[in-house]
């Protein structure tokens, strides 16, 4: 899985990309003309241990359940969540992520209440 890591790539994604939000997870995505999948996982929180656990949970849910579907598609993803994600079960995280990625496939942007 290729990482999204350059500041210019994040700037382009946040300015030109689209956003989907469901539960405690937000997803920004930008479709590209060519290239491969690039992903970044961002954890927010007061303690480094919490930020790292959030990133690990997001990365693992994507890797196990969704990476194989998206690995050849030219798109950039940024998954972001905060420490409230740690209170949810892993199965709930997988379900929320699946709904958001389905929304990306459809190409539309809906509000949080419509994605639930």
HELIX and SHEET records of a PDB file:
HELIX    1   1 UNK A    7  UNK A   16  1                                  10    
HELIX    2   2 UNK A   48  UNK A   65  1                                  18    
HELIX    3   3 UNK A   67  UNK A   70  1                                   4    
HELIX    4   4 UNK A   83  UNK A   87  5                                   5    
HELIX    5   5 UNK A   90  UNK A  106  1                                  17    
HELIX    6   6 UNK A  112  UNK A  115  1                                   4    
SHEET    1   A 5 UNK A   2  UNK A   3  0                                        
SHEET    2   A 5 UNK A  38  UNK A  44  1                                        
SHEET    3   A 5 UNK A  75  UNK A  82  1                                        
SHEET    4   A 5 UNK A  25  UNK A  31 -1                                        
SHEET    5   A 5 UNK A  18  UNK A  22 -1                                        
END                                                                             
